Amino acid sequence: MPGSVRSLVLAAVPEWTGIATNHVMRGATVSVNDEQLERVLARYREQRDELEAFQRGMSAISCTATAPRQTVKVTVGNQGELTDLAFPTDAYKRMAPAELAGAILTATREARGKALDAAAELLAPLLPAGLNARDIVEGKADLASYVPGEPPAHDFG
């Protein structure tokens, strides 16, 4: 592998040090052989491809729910936003305004739940063990609790 690629990778990830000895010391000199660098680059490309597929999948999410008696049909996008509202039959004409509003809200909640399930299903394979994808997409997860604290400072001088 050309030296310029190695320099670029090491500059992009300055925390890499002592890769063979598993020590992390910011700013230390690193000896990385081409095989190690190729493995790291391959894993980076794999993760980038996974994230691109996730993003495409998220953009494609569209979920529909239909209220009882087919009074209303609702479609939402990946954020639960209403993208289509249809009245497949004339049943809505016989409903009181409050009843129709309730049917719309109920169908919208159902469609939104399906969209959240779809998003969580796409996200789950990308997460480390112990993280609940549905909690994350609903904004309920305490992500800070999964991030390790700052390591203690070492004097290497």
N, C-alpha and C positions, 0 to 999 in steps of 0.2 A: 504494500500500500504506500502511495507516495507520502513523503514527509509532510507535505502541505495539508493533506487530509487529516493526518494524525494531529497536527498542530491545531487545525480547525476544531476537531472533536474535543481535544483536551481544553481548548480555549472555551468551548461552549459548555463544558462541564468541569469547572475549575475545582470542584470538590473531589474529583478522582485523584487519588494518590495511593501509592502502595497497593495497586490493584491485586498484586500477587499475594500480599500479606494481609489484605483486608483491613488496613489502617486508613483512616480518613484524617488527613491533616491539610487544611487549606494552604495552598501555595507551595507545597513540597514538590520535589522533582519526582516524576512518575516514569517508570519503565513499563511500557505497554507493548507487547508484541503484536504483530499483524493479526494473528489468530484471535487474540482477545478483543482487539479493536473491531474485527469483522463480526464477532458474536454480539458485541454491544450495538454496532450499527444495524445488524439484522434485527435485533430485538426492538430497537428504536423504530425501524421501518414497520415492523409488525404492529407495534402499538399505534403508530400514526395511522396505518391502514384501518385498524380496529376503530379508532376515533372517527375517521372519515366515514366509515360504514355506520357508526352510531349516529353521526350527524345527519346522514342521508335518511336513515330510518326514522329519526325524530321528525324530520321535515315531512315525511310521508304519512305520518299518523293522521288518520281521519276516522272517527268512530261515530256510528249512528245508533240511535235508540228510537223506538216507536212506542207511543203511549197506548194504553189499553183501548180497544175498539178502533185502533188506527186513527185516533183523532188528530194526532200530530206526530210528525217525524222530524227529529232534530239531529243535525250533524255538527260535530265539534272538531277542532284541530288539536294539535299536540299540547297546547296550553289550556285546553278546555274552552277556547273561544268559539262562539257560535259561528258556523260557516254556512249553514243552510237550515231553513225552517220550511217545512212543507205540511200540507193538510191533505193526506192521501184520499180521504173520503169526505163526504159532506157532514159527518157526525159532529164536527165542531160547531156547525150552525145551530144545533139543538142544545148547546151547552151555555150555561150562564158564564158571564165574563170571568168570575172568580174560579169557576171550575176549569175553564179553558186555560187560564193562567197557571193553575196548579198542574195541569197536564203538561204544559210546556216546561215548567220548572222541573217536574219529576223526570221527564224524558231527558232534559238537559243534564241533570245530575247523573243519570244513568250513563249517558254518552260520555260525560266527563270522567266518570269512574273507569269506563273502558279505555279511554285515552291514557289515563294515569297508569292503568295496568299494562298497557302496551309500552309506555315509556319505561316503566320499571323493568319490564321483561328485556328491553334493549339494553338497559343500564346494568342490570345484575351481573352479567359475565365480566364486566370491566372493573367491578369492585373487589376490594380485598374481603376476605372472610370476615364475617361479623357485621358488615354494613347491610342495612335493609334498604333495598332499592326503592321500594314503595314509600318508605319514610322520607327518603331523600327527595323524590319527585314531588312529594306533598309539602316539603319544607319542614318536616317534623324532626329530622335527624339532627343530633348534636355532633356535627362533623368535627368540631374542635377537640372533642374528647378522643378522637382517633389519631390525632396528630401528636407525635411525641414532643415532650418539652424540649427546650433548648439544651444542648449538651453543655456540661461544665467547660469552662475555658481551661486550656492546658498551656503551660509555659514550656515550649519546646526549645527555648534558647539556651 
